[in-house]
Amino acid sequence: MQKLNVKKLGLAIGLTGALLYLGCMILMTTVGHDGTVKFFNNLLHGLDTSSVIRMDIPLWEAGIGIIETFILGWLIGACIAAIYNATIKEI
């Protein structure tokens, strides 16, 4: 089995999380509160998200959120790769 590159997997998962965050920002901007609630209610099997969706998010807060999402994604990807590499058996 081949080893995973810790930095590359971290980057891939971090960027994927940041893209999902950006997609959420675009969704909220384009469809408004009602459309956002409908989208996430459908995504979460009918769970009512109307009380937790906040639309008045300042740009600086969204910027911090996308950075935090990237960092957490990178750490998760790096941990997955490191644990995978530590547990594979050499042939």
SEFIZA-3560 file (N, C-alpha, C; in Angstrom, 3 decimals):
REM SEFIZA-3560
<numar><xx>0.842</xx><yy>-1.191</yy><zz>0.000</zz><atom>N</atom></numar>
<numar><xx>0.000</xx><yy>0.000</yy><zz>0.000</zz><atom>CA</atom></numar>
<numar><xx>0.878</xx><yy>1.242</yy><zz>0.000</zz><atom>C</atom></numar>
<numar><xx>0.375</xx><yy>2.277</yy><zz>-0.616</zz><atom>N</atom></numar>
<numar><xx>1.117</xx><yy>3.522</yy><zz>-0.668</zz><atom>CA</atom></numar>
<numar><xx>0.753</xx><yy>4.421</yy><zz>0.505</zz><atom>C</atom></numar>
<numar><xx>1.720</xx><yy>5.239</yy><zz>0.905</zz><atom>N</atom></numar>
<numar><xx>1.460</xx><yy>6.205</yy><zz>1.970</zz><atom>CA</atom></numar>
<numar><xx>0.793</xx><yy>7.439</yy><zz>1.379</zz><atom>C</atom></numar>
<numar><xx>0.018</xx><yy>8.103</yy><zz>2.202</zz><atom>N</atom></numar>
<numar><xx>-0.633</xx><yy>9.348</yy><zz>1.794</zz><atom>CA</atom></numar>
<numar><xx>0.274</xx><yy>10.526</yy><zz>2.131</zz><atom>C</atom></numar>
<numar><xx>0.258</xx><yy>11.538</yy><zz>1.286</zz><atom>N</atom></numar>
<numar><xx>1.005</xx><yy>12.755</yy><zz>1.560</zz><atom>CA</atom></numar>
<numar><xx>0.172</xx><yy>13.597</yy><zz>2.525</zz><atom>C</atom></numar>
<numar><xx>0.694</xx><yy>13.790</yy><zz>3.728</zz><atom>N</atom></numar>
<numar><xx>-0.048</xx><yy>14.469</yy><zz>4.795</zz><atom>CA</atom></numar>
<numar><xx>-0.415</xx><yy>15.888</yy><zz>4.384</zz><atom>C</atom></numar>
<numar><xx>0.522</xx><yy>16.638</yy><zz>3.843</zz><atom>N</atom></numar>
<numar><xx>0.262</xx><yy>18.035</yy><zz>3.479</zz><atom>CA</atom></numar>
<numar><xx>-0.734</xx><yy>18.147</yy><zz>2.335</zz><atom>C</atom></numar>
<numar><xx>-0.628</xx><yy>17.257</yy><zz>1.349</zz><atom>N</atom></numar>
<numar><xx>-1.530</xx><yy>17.336</yy><zz>0.198</zz><atom>CA</atom></numar>
<numar><xx>-2.957</xx><yy>16.963</yy><zz>0.569</zz><atom>C</atom></numar>
<numar><xx>-3.127</xx><yy>15.941</yy><zz>1.397</zz><atom>N</atom></numar>
<numar><xx>-4.480</xx><yy>15.574</yy><zz>1.809</zz><atom>CA</atom></numar>
<numar><xx>-5.070</xx><yy>16.674</yy><zz>2.691</zz><atom>C</atom></numar>
<numar><xx>-4.253</xx><yy>17.241</yy><zz>3.566</zz><atom>N</atom></numar>
<numar><xx>-4.717</xx><yy>18.358</yy><zz>4.381</zz><atom>CA</atom></numar>
<numar><xx>-5.172</xx><yy>19.522</yy><zz>3.525</zz><atom>C</atom></numar>
<numar><xx>-4.367</xx><yy>19.867</yy><zz>2.516</zz><atom>N</atom></numar>
<numar><xx>-4.719</xx><yy>20.960</yy><zz>1.611</zz><atom>CA</atom></numar>
<numar><xx>-6.000</xx><yy>20.652</yy><zz>0.846</zz><atom>C</atom></numar>
<numar><xx>-6.137</xx><yy>19.428</yy><zz>0.369</zz><atom>N</atom></numar>
<numar><xx>-7.320</xx><yy>19.053</yy><zz>-0.403</zz><atom>CA</atom></numar>
<numar><xx>-8.589</xx><yy>19.170</yy><zz>0.438</zz><atom>C</atom></numar>
<numar><xx>-8.543</xx><yy>18.683</yy><zz>1.643</zz><atom>N</atom></numar>
<numar><xx>-9.734</xx><yy>18.738</yy><zz>2.501</zz><atom>CA</atom></numar>
<numar><xx>-9.979</xx><yy>20.171</yy><zz>2.976</zz><atom>C</atom></numar>
<numar><xx>-8.919</xx><yy>20.910</yy><zz>3.283</zz><atom>N</atom></numar>
<numar><xx>-9.071</xx><yy>22.304</yy><zz>3.689</zz><atom>CA</atom></numar>
<numar><xx>-9.699</xx><yy>23.144</yy><zz>2.590</zz><atom>C</atom></numar>
<numar><xx>-9.213</xx><yy>22.995</yy><zz>1.356</zz><atom>N</atom></numar>
<numar><xx>-9.774</xx><yy>23.758</yy><zz>0.242</zz><atom>CA</atom></numar>
<numar><xx>-11.204</xx><yy>23.339</yy><zz>-0.070</zz><atom>C</atom></numar>
<numar><xx>-11.498</xx><yy>22.047</yy><zz>0.060</zz><atom>N</atom></numar>
<numar><xx>-12.869</xx><yy>21.580</yy><zz>-0.159</zz><atom>CA</atom></numar>
<numar><xx>-13.814</xx><yy>22.214</yy><zz>0.863</zz><atom>C</atom></numar>
<numar><xx>-13.409</xx><yy>22.243</yy><zz>2.115</zz><atom>N</atom></numar>
<numar><xx>-14.235</xx><yy>22.889</yy><zz>3.144</zz><atom>CA</atom></numar>
<numar><xx>-14.428</xx><yy>24.370</yy><zz>2.870</zz><atom>C</atom></numar>
<numar><xx>-13.360</xx><yy>25.051</yy><zz>2.443</zz><atom>N</atom></numar>
<numar><xx>-13.459</xx><yy>26.479</yy><zz>2.129</zz><atom>CA</atom></numar>
<numar><xx>-14.386</xx><yy>26.713</yy><zz>0.934</zz><atom>C</atom></numar>
<numar><xx>-14.334</xx><yy>25.829</yy><zz>-0.065</zz><atom>N</atom></numar>
<numar><xx>-15.238</xx><yy>25.959</yy><zz>-1.213</zz><atom>CA</atom></numar>
<numar><xx>-16.694</xx><yy>25.745</yy><zz>-0.804</zz><atom>C</atom></numar>
<numar><xx>-16.933</xx><yy>24.792</yy><zz>0.078</zz><atom>N</atom></numar>
<numar><xx>-18.298</xx><yy>24.579</yy><zz>0.573</zz><atom>CA</atom></numar>
<numar><xx>-18.790</xx><yy>25.796</yy><zz>1.350</zz><atom>C</atom></numar>
<numar><xx>-17.907</xx><yy>26.390</yy><zz>2.145</zz><atom>N</atom></numar>
<numar><xx>-18.242</xx><yy>27.596</yy><zz>2.901</zz><atom>CA</atom></numar>
<numar><xx>-18.582</xx><yy>28.733</yy><zz>1.939</zz><atom>C</atom></numar>
<numar><xx>-17.764</xx><yy>28.897</yy><zz>0.901</zz><atom>N</atom></numar>
<numar><xx>-18.002</xx><yy>29.922</yy><zz>-0.108</zz><atom>CA</atom></numar>
<numar><xx>-19.322</xx><yy>29.660</yy><zz>-0.829</zz><atom>C</atom></numar>
<numar><xx>-19.606</xx><yy>28.414</yy><zz>-1.140</zz><atom>N</atom></numar>
<numar><xx>-20.879</xx><yy>28.062</yy><zz>-1.763</zz><atom>CA</atom></numar>
<numar><xx>-22.059</xx><yy>28.424</yy><zz>-0.881</zz><atom>C</atom></numar>
<numar><xx>-21.920</xx><yy>28.217</yy><zz>0.409</zz><atom>N</atom></numar>
<numar><xx>-22.974</xx><yy>28.583</yy><zz>1.356</zz><atom>CA</atom></numar>
<numar><xx>-23.159</xx><yy>30.098</yy><zz>1.365</zz><atom>C</atom></numar>
<numar><xx>-22.041</xx><yy>30.833</yy><zz>1.328</zz><atom>N</atom></numar>
<numar><xx>-22.132</xx><yy>32.297</yy><zz>1.286</zz><atom>CA</atom></numar>
<numar><xx>-22.877</xx><yy>32.761</yy><zz>0.034</zz><atom>C</atom></numar>
<numar><xx>-22.562</xx><yy>32.156</yy><zz>-1.099</zz><atom>N</atom></numar>
<numar><xx>-23.216</xx><yy>32.525</yy><zz>-2.358</zz><atom>CA</atom></numar>
<numar><xx>-24.700</xx><yy>32.175</yy><zz>-2.303</zz><atom>C</atom></numar>
<numar><xx>-25.014</xx><yy>30.998</yy><zz>-1.770</zz><atom>N</atom></numar>
<numar><xx>-26.410</xx><yy>30.587</yy><zz>-1.632</zz><atom>CA</atom></numar>
<numar><xx>-27.185</xx><yy>31.586</yy><zz>-0.795</zz><atom>C</atom></numar>
<numar><xx>-26.646</xx><yy>31.951</yy><zz>0.351</zz><atom>N</atom></numar>
<numar><xx>-27.333</xx><yy>32.876</yy><zz>1.249</zz><atom>CA</atom></numar>
<numar><xx>-27.522</xx><yy>34.245</yy><zz>0.599</zz><atom>C</atom></numar>
<numar><xx>-26.537</xx><yy>34.690</yy><zz>-0.171</zz><atom>N</atom></numar>
<numar><xx>-26.617</xx><yy>35.993</yy><zz>-0.827</zz><atom>CA</atom></numar>
<numar><xx>-27.647</xx><yy>35.995</yy><zz>-1.952</zz><atom>C</atom></numar>
<numar><xx>-27.742</xx><yy>34.904</yy><zz>-2.674</zz><atom>N</atom></numar>
<numar><xx>-28.601</xx><yy>34.896</yy><zz>-3.868</zz><atom>CA</atom></numar>
<numar><xx>-30.055</xx><yy>34.529</yy><zz>-3.594</zz><atom>C</atom></numar>
<numar><xx>-30.315</xx><yy>33.642</yy><zz>-2.640</zz><atom>N</atom></numar>
<numar><xx>-31.706</xx><yy>33.187</yy><zz>-2.449</zz><atom>CA</atom></numar>
<numar><xx>-32.375</xx><yy>33.767</yy><zz>-1.208</zz><atom>C</atom></numar>
<numar><xx>-31.645</xx><yy>34.480</yy><zz>-0.374</zz><atom>N</atom></numar>
<numar><xx>-32.244</xx><yy>35.091</yy><zz>0.809</zz><atom>CA</atom></numar>
<numar><xx>-32.533</xx><yy>34.091</yy><zz>1.922</zz><atom>C</atom></numar>
<numar><xx>-33.195</xx><yy>34.603</yy><zz>2.952</zz><atom>N</atom></numar>
<numar><xx>-33.443</xx><yy>33.791</yy><zz>4.151</zz><atom>CA</atom></numar>
<numar><xx>-34.356</xx><yy>32.600</yy><zz>3.868</zz><atom>C</atom></numar>
<numar><xx>-35.478</xx><yy>32.856</yy><zz>3.201</zz><atom>N</atom></numar>
<numar><xx>-36.444</xx><yy>31.766</yy><zz>2.965</zz><atom>CA</atom></numar>
<numar><xx>-35.854</xx><yy>30.658</yy><zz>2.094</zz><atom>C</atom></numar>
<numar><xx>-35.135</xx><yy>31.033</yy><zz>1.043</zz><atom>N</atom></numar>
<numar><xx>-34.508</xx><yy>30.035</yy><zz>0.175</zz><atom>CA</atom></numar>
<numar><xx>-33.423</xx><yy>29.253</yy><zz>0.892</zz><atom>C</atom></numar>
<numar><xx>-32.665</xx><yy>29.946</yy><zz>1.744</zz><atom>N</atom></numar>
<numar><xx>-31.621</xx><yy>29.281</yy><zz>2.517</zz><atom>CA</atom></numar>
<numar><xx>-32.223</xx><yy>28.278</yy><zz>3.487</zz><atom>C</atom></numar>
<numar><xx>-33.294</xx><yy>28.678</yy><zz>4.163</zz><atom>N</atom></numar>
<numar><xx>-33.982</xx><yy>27.780</yy><zz>5.099</zz><atom>CA</atom></numar>
<numar><xx>-34.522</xx><yy>26.559</yy><zz>4.355</zz><atom>C</atom></numar>
<numar><xx>-35.149</xx><yy>26.767</yy><zz>3.204</zz><atom>N</atom></numar>
<numar><xx>-35.681</xx><yy>25.637</yy><zz>2.428</zz><atom>CA</atom></numar>
<numar><xx>-34.565</xx><yy>24.685</yy><zz>2.004</zz><atom>C</atom></numar>
<numar><xx>-33.449</xx><yy>25.260</yy><zz>1.529</zz><atom>N</atom></numar>
<numar><xx>-32.324</xx><yy>24.429</yy><zz>1.091</zz><atom>CA</atom></numar>
<numar><xx>-31.805</xx><yy>23.562</yy><zz>2.235</zz><atom>C</atom></numar>
<numar><xx>-31.529</xx><yy>24.178</yy><zz>3.387</zz><atom>N</atom></numar>
<numar><xx>-30.962</xx><yy>23.405</yy><zz>4.488</zz><atom>CA</atom></numar>
<numar><xx>-31.988</xx><yy>22.491</yy><zz>5.149</zz><atom>C</atom></numar>
<numar><xx>-33.265</xx><yy>22.854</yy><zz>5.133</zz><atom>N</atom></numar>
<numar><xx>-34.294</xx><yy>21.934</yy><zz>5.630</zz><atom>CA</atom></numar>
<numar><xx>-34.329</xx><yy>20.670</yy><zz>4.774</zz><atom>C</atom></numar>
<numar><xx>-34.228</xx><yy>20.831</yy><zz>3.447</zz><atom>N</atom></numar>
<numar><xx>-34.207</xx><yy>19.667</yy><zz>2.562</zz><atom>CA</atom></numar>
<numar><xx>-32.934</xx><yy>18.853</yy><zz>2.752</zz><atom>C</atom></numar>
<numar><xx>-31.812</xx><yy>19.537</yy><zz>2.880</zz><atom>N</atom></numar>
<numar><xx>-30.524</xx><yy>18.861</yy><zz>3.042</zz><atom>CA</atom></numar>
<numar><xx>-30.475</xx><yy>18.058</yy><zz>4.344</zz><atom>C</atom></numar>
<numar><xx>-31.117</xx><yy>18.571</yy><zz>5.382</zz><atom>N</atom></numar>
<numar><xx>-31.079</xx><yy>17.933</yy><zz>6.701</zz><atom>CA</atom></numar>
<numar><xx>-32.353</xx><yy>17.153</yy><zz>7.002</zz><atom>C</atom></numar>
<numar><xx>-32.988</xx><yy>16.604</yy><zz>5.962</zz><atom>N</atom></numar>
<numar><xx>-34.139</xx><yy>15.710</yy><zz>6.092</zz><atom>CA</atom></numar>
<numar><xx>-35.300</xx><yy>16.342</yy><zz>6.858</zz><atom>C</atom></numar>
<numar><xx>-35.572</xx><yy>17.611</yy><zz>6.592</zz><atom>N</atom></numar>
<numar><xx>-36.738</xx><yy>18.263</yy><zz>7.181</zz><atom>CA</atom></numar>
<numar><xx>-36.499</xx><yy>18.917</yy><zz>8.525</zz><atom>C</atom></numar>
<numar><xx>-35.285</xx><yy>18.871</yy><zz>9.043</zz><atom>N</atom></numar>
<numar><xx>-34.986</xx><yy>19.549</yy><zz>10.303</zz><atom>CA</atom></numar>
<numar><xx>-35.201</xx><yy>21.046</yy><zz>10.108</zz><atom>C</atom></numar>
<numar><xx>-35.949</xx><yy>21.702</yy><zz>10.989</zz><atom>N</atom></numar>
<numar><xx>-36.252</xx><yy>23.124</yy><zz>10.832</zz><atom>CA</atom></numar>
<numar><xx>-35.039</xx><yy>23.963</yy><zz>11.233</zz><atom>C</atom></numar>
<numar><xx>-34.437</xx><yy>24.618</yy><zz>10.251</zz><atom>N</atom></numar>
<numar><xx>-33.238</xx><yy>25.431</yy><zz>10.497</zz><atom>CA</atom></numar>
<numar><xx>-33.543</xx><yy>26.918</yy><zz>10.572</zz><atom>C</atom></numar>
<numar><xx>-34.817</xx><yy>27.291</yy><zz>10.527</zz><atom>N</atom></numar>
<numar><xx>-35.168</xx><yy>28.712</yy><zz>10.467</zz><atom>CA</atom></numar>
<numar><xx>-34.693</xx><yy>29.495</yy><zz>11.686</zz><atom>C</atom></numar>
<numar><xx>-34.621</xx><yy>28.866</yy><zz>12.832</zz><atom>N</atom></numar>
<numar><xx>-34.217</xx><yy>29.594</yy><zz>14.040</zz><atom>CA</atom></numar>
<numar><xx>-32.697</xx><yy>29.722</yy><zz>14.182</zz><atom>C</atom></numar>
<numar><xx>-31.920</xx><yy>28.982</yy><zz>13.406</zz><atom>N</atom></numar>
<numar><xx>-30.456</xx><yy>29.045</yy><zz>13.552</zz><atom>CA</atom></numar>
<numar><xx>-29.759</xx><yy>29.726</yy><zz>12.377</zz><atom>C</atom></numar>
<numar><xx>-30.482</xx><yy>30.014</yy><zz>11.311</zz><atom>N</atom></numar>
<numar><xx>-29.863</xx><yy>30.674</yy><zz>10.156</zz><atom>CA</atom></numar>
<numar><xx>-29.909</xx><yy>32.179</yy><zz>10.374</zz><atom>C</atom></numar>
<numar><xx>-28.729</xx><yy>32.769</yy><zz>10.368</zz><atom>N</atom></numar>
<numar><xx>-28.562</xx><yy>34.206</yy><zz>10.583</zz><atom>CA</atom></numar>
<numar><xx>-28.085</xx><yy>34.836</yy><zz>9.284</zz><atom>C</atom></numar>
<numar><xx>-28.762</xx><yy>35.861</yy><zz>8.823</zz><atom>N</atom></numar>
<numar><xx>-28.429</xx><yy>36.470</yy><zz>7.538</zz><atom>CA</atom></numar>
<numar><xx>-27.590</xx><yy>37.742</yy><zz>7.664</zz><atom>C</atom></numar>
<numar><xx>-27.519</xx><yy>38.338</yy><zz>8.814</zz><atom>N</atom></numar>
<numar><xx>-26.800</xx><yy>39.603</yy><zz>8.987</zz><atom>CA</atom></numar>
<numar><xx>-25.356</xx><yy>39.380</yy><zz>9.438</zz><atom>C</atom></numar>
<numar><xx>-24.605</xx><yy>38.634</yy><zz>8.635</zz><atom>N</atom></numar>
<numar><xx>-23.224</xx><yy>38.286</yy><zz>8.966</zz><atom>CA</atom></numar>
<numar><xx>-22.291</xx><yy>39.306</yy><zz>8.316</zz><atom>C</atom></numar>
<numar><xx>-21.482</xx><yy>40.011</yy><zz>9.118</zz><atom>N</atom></numar>
<numar><xx>-20.537</xx><yy>40.969</yy><zz>8.527</zz><atom>CA</atom></numar>
<numar><xx>-19.477</xx><yy>40.245</yy><zz>7.691</zz><atom>C</atom></numar>
<numar><xx>-18.940</xx><yy>40.963</yy><zz>6.702</zz><atom>N</atom></numar>
<numar><xx>-17.952</xx><yy>40.383</yy><zz>5.799</zz><atom>CA</atom></numar>
<numar><xx>-16.717</xx><yy>39.891</yy><zz>6.550</zz><atom>C</atom></numar>
<numar><xx>-16.268</xx><yy>40.633</yy><zz>7.561</zz><atom>N</atom></numar>
<numar><xx>-15.079</xx><yy>40.223</yy><zz>8.316</zz><atom>CA</atom></numar>
<numar><xx>-15.334</xx><yy>38.905</yy><zz>9.048</zz><atom>C</atom></numar>
<numar><xx>-16.554</xx><yy>38.712</yy><zz>9.531</zz><atom>N</atom></numar>
<numar><xx>-16.883</xx><yy>37.476</yy><zz>10.246</zz><atom>CA</atom></numar>
<numar><xx>-16.918</xx><yy>36.291</yy><zz>9.275</zz><atom>C</atom></numar>
<numar><xx>-17.440</xx><yy>36.522</yy><zz>8.080</zz><atom>N</atom></numar>
<numar><xx>-17.454</xx><yy>35.474</yy><zz>7.058</zz><atom>CA</atom></numar>
<numar><xx>-16.024</xx><yy>35.131</yy><zz>6.645</zz><atom>C</atom></numar>
<numar><xx>-15.161</xx><yy>36.146</yy><zz>6.547</zz><atom>N</atom></numar>
<numar><xx>-13.751</xx><yy>35.911</yy><zz>6.208</zz><atom>CA</atom></numar>
<numar><xx>-13.050</xx><yy>35.059</yy><zz>7.256</zz><atom>C</atom></numar>
<numar><xx>-13.299</xx><yy>35.370</yy><zz>8.516</zz><atom>N</atom></numar>
<numar><xx>-12.715</xx><yy>34.564</yy><zz>9.597</zz><atom>CA</atom></numar>
<numar><xx>-13.266</xx><yy>33.142</yy><zz>9.539</zz><atom>C</atom></numar>
<numar><xx>-14.554</xx><yy>33.009</yy><zz>9.243</zz><atom>N</atom></numar>
<numar><xx>-15.173</xx><yy>31.683</yy><zz>9.159</zz><atom>CA</atom></numar>
<numar><xx>-14.560</xx><yy>30.823</yy><zz>8.065</zz><atom>C</atom></numar>
<numar><xx>-14.291</xx><yy>31.410</yy><zz>6.901</zz><atom>N</atom></numar>
<numar><xx>-13.711</xx><yy>30.630</yy><zz>5.801</zz><atom>CA</atom></numar>
<numar><xx>-12.276</xx><yy>30.227</yy><zz>6.140</zz><atom>C</atom></numar>
<numar><xx>-11.541</xx><yy>31.112</yy><zz>6.822</zz><atom>N</atom></numar>
<numar><xx>-10.170</xx><yy>30.777</yy><zz>7.246</zz><atom>CA</atom></numar>
<numar><xx>-10.187</xx><yy>29.666</yy><zz>8.286</zz><atom>C</atom></numar>
<numar><xx>-11.078</xx><yy>29.774</yy><zz>9.258</zz><atom>N</atom></numar>
<numar><xx>-11.182</xx><yy>28.735</yy><zz>10.290</zz><atom>CA</atom></numar>
<numar><xx>-11.591</xx><yy>27.391</yy><zz>9.687</zz><atom>C</atom></numar>
<numar><xx>-12.506</xx><yy>27.432</yy><zz>8.720</zz><atom>N</atom></numar>
<numar><xx>-12.936</xx><yy>26.200</yy><zz>8.054</zz><atom>CA</atom></numar>
<numar><xx>-11.768</xx><yy>25.553</yy><zz>7.322</zz><atom>C</atom></numar>
<numar><xx>-10.968</xx><yy>26.372</yy><zz>6.619</zz><atom>N</atom></numar>
<numar><xx>-9.798</xx><yy>25.840</yy><zz>5.919</zz><atom>CA</atom></numar>
<numar><xx>-8.815</xx><yy>25.213</yy><zz>6.912</zz><atom>C</atom></numar>
<numar><xx>-8.530</xx><yy>25.901</yy><zz>8.005</zz><atom>N</atom></numar>
<numar><xx>-7.565</xx><yy>25.387</yy><zz>8.991</zz><atom>CA</atom></numar>
<numar><xx>-8.056</xx><yy>24.075</yy><zz>9.594</zz><atom>C</atom></numar>
<numar><xx>-9.325</xx><yy>24.029</yy><zz>9.990</zz><atom>N</atom></numar>
<numar><xx>-9.862</xx><yy>22.785</yy><zz>10.553</zz><atom>CA</atom></numar>
<numar><xx>-9.834</xx><yy>21.656</yy><zz>9.530</zz><atom>C</atom></numar>
<numar><xx>-10.184</xx><yy>21.962</yy><zz>8.280</zz><atom>N</atom></numar>
<numar><xx>-10.131</xx><yy>20.952</yy><zz>7.224</zz><atom>CA</atom></numar>
<numar><xx>-8.717</xx><yy>20.447</yy><zz>7.002</zz><atom>C</atom></numar>
<numar><xx>-7.749</xx><yy>21.376</yy><zz>7.006</zz><atom>N</atom></numar>
<numar><xx>-6.349</xx><yy>20.974</yy><zz>6.820</zz><atom>CA</atom></numar>
<numar><xx>-5.915</xx><yy>20.056</yy><zz>7.967</zz><atom>C</atom></numar>
<numar><xx>-6.252</xx><yy>20.422</yy><zz>9.190</zz><atom>N</atom></numar>
<numar><xx>-5.870</xx><yy>19.590</yy><zz>10.341</zz><atom>CA</atom></numar>
<numar><xx>-6.542</xx><yy>18.216</yy><zz>10.289</zz><atom>C</atom></numar>
<numar><xx>-7.801</xx><yy>18.168</yy><zz>9.904</zz><atom>N</atom></numar>
<numar><xx>-8.507</xx><yy>16.892</yy><zz>9.791</zz><atom>CA</atom></numar>
<numar><xx>-7.867</xx><yy>16.028</yy><zz>8.714</zz><atom>C</atom></numar>
<numar><xx>-7.591</xx><yy>16.605</yy><zz>7.540</zz><atom>N</atom></numar>
<numar><xx>-6.959</xx><yy>15.851</yy><zz>6.454</zz><atom>CA</atom></numar>
<numar><xx>-5.578</xx><yy>15.354</yy><zz>6.831</zz><atom>C</atom></numar>
<numar><xx>-4.795</xx><yy>16.213</yy><zz>7.489</zz><atom>N</atom></numar>
<numar><xx>-3.456</xx><yy>15.813</yy><zz>7.911</zz><atom>CA</atom></numar>
<numar><xx>-3.524</xx><yy>14.682</yy><zz>8.944</zz><atom>C</atom></numar>
<numar><xx>-4.472</xx><yy>14.773</yy><zz>9.862</zz><atom>N</atom></numar>
<numar><xx>-4.629</xx><yy>13.700</yy><zz>10.862</zz><atom>CA</atom></numar>
<numar><xx>-5.040</xx><yy>12.386</yy><zz>10.206</zz><atom>C</atom></numar>
<numar><xx>-5.973</xx><yy>12.447</yy><zz>9.272</zz><atom>N</atom></numar>
<numar><xx>-6.396</xx><yy>11.227</yy><zz>8.572</zz><atom>CA</atom></numar>
<numar><xx>-5.206</xx><yy>10.585</yy><zz>7.871</zz><atom>C</atom></numar>
<numar><xx>-4.436</xx><yy>11.396</yy><zz>7.137</zz><atom>N</atom></numar>
<numar><xx>-3.282</xx><yy>10.854</yy><zz>6.410</zz><atom>CA</atom></numar>
<numar><xx>-2.239</xx><yy>10.291</yy><zz>7.368</zz><atom>C</atom></numar>
<numar><xx>-1.961</xx><yy>11.005</yy><zz>8.456</zz><atom>N</atom></numar>
<numar><xx>-0.951</xx><yy>10.542</yy><zz>9.405</zz><atom>CA</atom></numar>
<numar><xx>-1.373</xx><yy>9.237</yy><zz>10.081</zz><atom>C</atom></numar>
<numar><xx>-2.629</xx><yy>9.156</yy><zz>10.471</zz><atom>N</atom></numar>
<numar><xx>-3.120</xx><yy>7.929</yy><zz>11.108</zz><atom>CA</atom></numar>
<numar><xx>-3.123</xx><yy>6.779</yy><zz>10.106</zz><atom>C</atom></numar>
<numar><xx>-3.558</xx><yy>7.053</yy><zz>8.883</zz><atom>N</atom></numar>
<numar><xx>-3.545</xx><yy>6.030</yy><zz>7.832</zz><atom>CA</atom></numar>
<numar><xx>-2.122</xx><yy>5.521</yy><zz>7.614</zz><atom>C</atom></numar>
<numar><xx>-1.175</xx><yy>6.458</yy><zz>7.464</zz><atom>N</atom></numar>
<numar><xx>0.214</xx><yy>6.067</yy><zz>7.228</zz><atom>CA</atom></numar>
<numar><xx>0.791</xx><yy>5.272</yy><zz>8.389</zz><atom>C</atom></numar>
<numar><xx>0.398</xx><yy>5.600</yy><zz>9.604</zz><atom>N</atom></numar>
<numar><xx>0.925</xx><yy>4.909</yy><zz>10.776</zz><atom>CA</atom></numar>
<numar><xx>0.354</xx><yy>3.495</yy><zz>10.914</zz><atom>C</atom></numar>
<numar><xx>-0.786</xx><yy>3.252</yy><zz>10.305</zz><atom>N</atom></numar>
<numar><xx>-1.431</xx><yy>1.943</yy><zz>10.507</zz><atom>CA</atom></numar>
<numar><xx>-1.312</xx><yy>0.987</yy><zz>9.322</zz><atom>C</atom></numar>
<numar><xx>-0.784</xx><yy>1.446</yy><zz>8.174</zz><atom>N</atom></numar>
<numar><xx>-0.663</xx><yy>0.522</yy><zz>7.053</zz><atom>CA</atom></numar>
<numar><xx>0.531</xx><yy>-0.399</yy><zz>7.264</zz><atom>C</atom></numar>
<numar><xx>0.395</xx><yy>-1.574</yy><zz>6.750</zz><atom>N</atom></numar>
<numar><xx>1.471</xx><yy>-2.556</yy><zz>6.855</zz><atom>CA</atom></numar>
<numar><xx>2.337</xx><yy>-2.480</yy><zz>5.612</zz><atom>C</atom></numar>
<numar><xx>3.628</xx><yy>-2.474</yy><zz>5.819</zz><atom>N</atom></numar>
<numar><xx>4.580</xx><yy>-2.483</yy><zz>4.690</zz><atom>CA</atom></numar>
<numar><xx>4.601</xx><yy>-3.871</yy><zz>4.084</zz><atom>C</atom></numar>
<numar><xx>4.693</xx><yy>-3.931</yy><zz>2.767</zz><atom>N</atom></numar>
<numar><xx>4.731</xx><yy>-5.243</yy><zz>2.094</zz><atom>CA</atom></numar>
<numar><xx>6.179</xx><yy>-5.666</yy><zz>1.913</zz><atom>C</atom></numar>
//
